[in-house]
Amino acid sequence: MQFRILALLLLFFCACKKYKDPAPKTDDRIKNKYCNIPSAINYNWDFPGIEDNSTCIFPAQIYTGSYLFHDTTIDGAGAFIRKDSFPVSFVQIDSIHLTISGFCGATAHKATASRFFKFTLDSLQGNGQTFCNNKDTIAGNGFKAGIQDTSTIQLVYQLQTDTGIVYHKGTAFKN
């Protein structure tokens, strides 16, 4: 009896085949290409279509370039201090990391960009990064209005000094 049950089980397992998905159907009408990397800004835009990761646009990529920053400075009480303009440069390190220089000569500050058109200066010391004189810190962020905005970046940052906090806000225009 046990032999029959064992033979029946063996026959049952040998007769079964593992299910195999059928080959996907193709539609010759679909010509558009889309990015299929989740960290890209344009992830799955134009889906359904043909996967083509060479179409991907990454967060740090949209900031790369030289800009003229028009800065407004306000003290901790909200009083206007001054307006100024100076060049800033954004350099892409990888898909989400970039450096920003120009606030403090050639000193580069590190930032991390998201796929939602925003970046944040990384906090390396306390609430920010060391600024020019190694006593002050800078913290802040920036953003673009969207992927079509190729010429401007909005910047908001603060400098924490030994005399208090100074706020900066302005627009950087691509050269």
DOKOL-694749 format. One record per residue: residue in three letters; x, y, z of N, C-alpha, C in turn. Coordinates in steps of 0.1 Angstrom, whole numbers, padded with zeros to 4 digits, always signed. Layout:
ALAXYZXYZXYZ...
//
This chain:
MET+0008-0012+0000+0000+0000+0000+0009+0013+0000GLN+0019+0012+0008+0028+0024+0009+0035+0026-0004PHE+0038+0015-0011+0045+0016-0024+0036+0022-0034ARG+0023+0019-0034+0014+0025-0043+0012+0040-0041ILE+0011+0044-0028+0010+0059-0025+0023+0066-0030LEU+0034+0060-0027+0047+0066-0031+0048+0067-0046ALA+0044+0056-0053+0044+0057-0068+0035+0067-0073LEU+0023+0068-0067+0013+0078-0071+0018+0092-0069LEU+0025+0095-0058+0031+0108-0055+0042+0111-0065LEU+0050+0101-0068+0061+0103-0077+0056+0106-0091LEU+0046+0099-0095+0039+0101-0108+0033+0115-0109PHE+0027+0120-0098+0021+0133-0097+0031+0144-0099PHE+0042+0143-0092+0053+0153-0092+0060+0153-0106CYS+0061+0142-0112+0068+0141-0125+0059+0146-0136ALA+0046+0145-0134+0037+0149-0145+0035+0164-0144CYS+0038+0171-0133+0035+0186-0133+0047+0193-0139LYS+0043+0204-0146+0053+0213-0152+0051+0227-0145LYS+0063+0233-0144+0062+0246-0138+0056+0256-0148TYR+0048+0265-0143+0042+0275-0152+0052+0284-0158LYS+0051+0287-0170+0060+0297-0176+0052+0308-0183ASP+0056+0320-0179+0049+0332-0185+0050+0332-0200PRO+0039+0335-0207+0041+0337-0222+0049+0349-0225ALA+0055+0349-0237+0063+0360-0242+0054+0372-0242PRO+0059+0384-0238+0051+0396-0239+0047+0400-0253LYS+0035+0405-0254+0030+0409-0267+0036+0422-0270THR+0040+0425-0282+0045+0438-0286+0035+0445-0295ASP+0035+0458-0293+0026+0466-0301+0034+0476-0309ASP+0033+0474-0322+0042+0482-0331+0038+0497-0331ARG+0027+0500-0325+0023+0514-0324+0030+0522-0314ILE+0036+0515-0304+0043+0521-0293+0057+0524-0297LYS+0061+0537-0298+0074+0541-0303+0081+0549-0292ASN+0074+0555-0282+0080+0563-0272+0089+0555-0263LYS+0100+0562-0258+0110+0556-0249+0108+0562-0235TYR+0110+0553-0225+0109+0558-0212+0120+0553-0203CYS+0123+0561-0192+0134+0558-0183+0128+0549-0172ASN+0135+0538-0169+0130+0528-0159+0140+0527-0147ILE+0146+0538-0143+0154+0539-0131+0147+0548-0121PRO+0143+0542-0110+0135+0549-0100+0141+0562-0094SER+0154+0563-0094+0160+0576-0088+0160+0587-0098ALA+0156+0584-0111+0157+0595-0121+0144+0604-0120ILE+0146+0616-0124+0135+0626-0123+0123+0621-0132ASN+0127+0616-0144+0117+0613-0154+0114+0598-0154TYR+0115+0591-0142+0112+0577-0141+0097+0574-0145ASN+0096+0565-0155+0083+0560-0160+0075+0571-0168TRP+0081+0582-0171+0074+0592-0179+0073+0585-0193ASP+0062+0587-0200+0060+0582-0213+0058+0567-0213PHE+0055+0561-0201+0051+0547-0200+0037+0545-0204PRO+0032+0535-0212+0040+0524-0217+0048+0528-0229GLY+0058+0521-0231+0067+0524-0242+0078+0514-0242ILE+0089+0518-0248+0101+0510-0249+0111+0515-0238GLU+0115+0506-0229+0125+0510-0219+0138+0514-0225ASP+0143+0526-0222+0155+0531-0227+0161+0540-0216ASN+0170+0535-0208+0176+0542-0197+0185+0553-0201SER+0188+0554-0214+0197+0565-0219+0188+0578-0219THR+0175+0577-0217+0167+0589-0216+0165+0595-0202CYS+0171+0588-0192+0170+0592-0178+0177+0606-0176ILE+0170+0614-0168+0175+0626-0163+0176+0625-0148PHE+0188+0627-0142+0190+0625-0128+0190+0638-0121PRO+0187+0638-0108+0185+0650-0100+0197+0660-0100ALA+0209+0656-0098+0220+0665-0098+0223+0671-0112GLN+0219+0664-0122+0222+0668-0136+0215+0681-0140ILE+0203+0684-0134+0196+0696-0139+0202+0709-0133TYR+0211+0708-0123+0217+0720-0117+0230+0723-0123THR+0237+0714-0130+0251+0716-0134+0252+0728-0143GLY+0262+0736-0139+0265+0748-0147+0270+0760-0139SER+0272+0771-0146+0276+0784-0139+0264+0793-0139TYR+0262+0800-0128+0251+0809-0126+0256+0822-0120LEU+0248+0833-0122+0250+0845-0115+0239+0846-0104PHE+0243+0846-0091+0233+0846-0080+0230+0860-0076HIS+0217+0864-0076+0213+0877-0071+0207+0874-0057ASP+0215+0879-0047+0213+0875-0033+0207+0887-0025THR+0197+0884-0016+0192+0894-0007+0195+0888+0007THR+0201+0897+0016+0205+0893+0029+0196+0900+0040ILE+0191+0892+0049+0182+0897+0060+0188+0892+0073ASP+0187+0901+0083+0192+0896+0096+0182+0888+0104GLY+0185+0883+0116+0177+0875+0124+0163+0881+0127ALA+0163+0894+0128+0150+0901+0131+0142+0904+0119GLY+0147+0900+0107+0139+0903+0095+0142+0916+0088ALA+0152+0923+0092+0156+0936+0086+0165+0934+0074PHE+0162+0941+0064+0170+0941+0052+0185+0945+0055ILE+0195+0938+0050+0209+0942+0052+0215+0947+0039ARG+0214+0939+0028+0220+0943+0015+0215+0933+0004LYS+0218+0938-0008+0216+0930-0020+0230+0929-0026ASP+0232+0917-0033+0246+0914-0038+0244+0905-0050SER+0253+0904-0059+0254+0894-0069+0268+0888-0070PHE+0268+0875-0072+0281+0869-0074+0280+0856-0082PRO+0290+0851-0088+0289+0838-0096+0289+0826-0086VAL+0281+0816-0090+0281+0803-0083+0282+0793-0094SER+0288+0781-0090+0290+0770-0099+0285+0757-0093PHE+0277+0750-0100+0272+0737-0096+0279+0726-0104VAL+0284+0716-0097+0291+0705-0104+0285+0692-0099GLN+0281+0684-0109+0275+0671-0106+0286+0661-0102ILE+0284+0654-0091+0294+0644-0086+0289+0630-0091ASP+0276+0627-0088+0270+0615-0093+0255+0618-0095SER+0246+0608-0095+0232+0611-0099+0225+0620-0090ILE+0228+0620-0077+0221+0628-0067+0230+0638-0059HIS+0243+0637-0060+0252+0646-0053+0259+0656-0062LEU+0260+0668-0056+0267+0679-0064+0274+0688-0054THR+0283+0696-0060+0290+0706-0052+0286+0720-0057ILE+0286+0729-0048+0283+0743-0051+0294+0752-0046SER+0300+0759-0055+0311+0768-0051+0307+0783-0055GLY+0313+0792-0048+0311+0806-0052+0306+0814-0040PHE+0300+0808-0030+0297+0815-0018+0309+0820-0010CYS+0319+0813-0012+0331+0815-0004+0344+0812-0012GLY+0345+0819-0023+0356+0817-0032+0355+0803-0039ALA+0366+0796-0039+0366+0783-0046+0362+0772-0037THR+0359+0775-0024+0354+0764-0015+0341+0758-0020ALA+0341+0745-0020+0329+0738-0025+0321+0732-0014HIS+0308+0735-0014+0299+0729-0004+0291+0718-0010LYS+0289+0707-0003+0282+0695-0008+0267+0696-0006ALA+0260+0691-0016+0245+0691-0016+0240+0678-0021THR+0228+0674-0017+0221+0662-0022+0208+0667-0029ALA+0206+0662-0041+0194+0666-0049+0184+0654-0049SER+0171+0658-0049+0161+0648-0050+0154+0648-0064ARG+0146+0638-0067+0140+0638-0080+0128+0647-0081PHE+0125+0655-0070+0114+0664-0070+0119+0679-0071PHE+0130+0681-0079+0135+0694-0083+0140+0702-0071LYS+0145+0696-0060+0150+0702-0049+0164+0697-0045PHE+0172+0705-0038+0184+0700-0033+0186+0706-0019THR+0194+0700-0010+0197+0705+0003+0212+0704+0005LEU+0217+0715+0011+0231+0715+0015+0233+0704+0026ASP+0242+0695+0025+0244+0685+0034+0249+0691+0048SER+0245+0685+0059+0249+0689+0072+0261+0680+0076LEU+0273+0687+0077+0285+0680+0080+0290+0683+0094GLN+0285+0695+0099+0290+0699+0112+0278+0706+0119GLY+0272+0700+0129+0261+0706+0136+0249+0707+0126ASN+0245+0719+0124+0233+0721+0115+0237+0726+0101GLY+0249+0723+0097+0253+0728+0084+0267+0723+0080GLN+0273+0731+0071+0287+0729+0067+0296+0741+0071THR+0308+0738+0073+0317+0749+0076+0317+0759+0065PHE+0317+0772+0069+0317+0783+0059+0331+0788+0059CYS+0333+0799+0052+0346+0805+0048+0357+0805+0059ASN+0353+0810+0071+0364+0812+0081+0365+0800+0091ASN+0358+0789+0088+0358+0777+0096+0352+0779+0110LYS+0346+0791+0113+0339+0794+0125+0324+0794+0123ASP+0320+0798+0111+0306+0799+0107+0301+0786+0100THR+0288+0784+0100+0282+0773+0092+0271+0778+0082ILE+0270+0771+0071+0260+0774+0061+0250+0762+0060ALA+0238+0765+0059+0227+0754+0058+0217+0760+0049GLY+0210+0752+0041+0200+0757+0032+0196+0747+0021ASN+0189+0753+0011+0184+0744+0001+0181+0753-0012GLY+0178+0746-0022+0174+0753-0035+0165+0744-0043PHE+0159+0750-0053+0150+0743-0061+0148+0749-0075LYS+0143+0741-0084+0139+0746-0097+0124+0744-0098ALA+0118+0752-0107+0103+0752-0109+0099+0739-0116GLY+0107+0732-0123+0104+0720-0130+0115+0717-0140ILE+0113+0706-0147+0124+0702-0156+0125+0711-0168GLN+0115+0719-0171+0116+0728-0183+0123+0741-0178ASP+0125+0743-0165+0132+0755-0160+0147+0752-0161THR+0153+0756-0172+0167+0753-0174+0176+0765-0171SER+0171+0776-0167+0179+0788-0165+0179+0794-0151THR+0171+0790-0142+0171+0796-0129+0171+0785-0118ILE+0176+0789-0106+0176+0781-0094+0172+0791-0083GLN+0163+0788-0075+0159+0795-0063+0168+0790-0051LEU+0174+0799-0044+0183+0795-0033+0178+0802-0020VAL+0178+0794-0009+0175+0799+0004+0185+0793+0014TYR+0193+0801+0021+0202+0795+0030+0205+0805+0042GLN+0211+0799+0052+0214+0807+0064+0228+0805+0068LEU+0234+0816+0073+0247+0815+0079+0246+0817+0094GLN+0251+0807+0101+0251+0808+0115+0265+0813+0119THR+0266+0825+0125+0279+0831+0129+0279+0833+0144ASP+0291+0838+0149+0292+0840+0163+0284+0852+0168THR+0279+0860+0158+0270+0871+0162+0256+0869+0159GLY+0252+0857+0154+0238+0854+0152+0236+0847+0138ILE+0223+0847+0134+0220+0840+0121+0217+0851+0111VAL+0222+0849+0099+0219+0858+0088+0213+0850+0077TYR+0201+0854+0071+0194+0847+0061+0196+0852+0047HIS+0197+0844+0038+0200+0847+0024+0189+0841+0015LYS+0184+0848+0005+0174+0843-0004+0176+0850-0017GLY+0175+0842-0028+0177+0848-0041+0175+0838-0053THR+0178+0844-0064+0177+0836-0077+0190+0835-0084ALA+0194+0824-0088+0206+0822-0096+0202+0820-0111PHE+0208+0828-0120+0205+0828-0134+0216+0822-0142LYS+0214+0812-0150+0224+0805-0157+0231+0814-0167ASN+0244+0813-0167+0252+0821-0177+0252+0815-0191
//
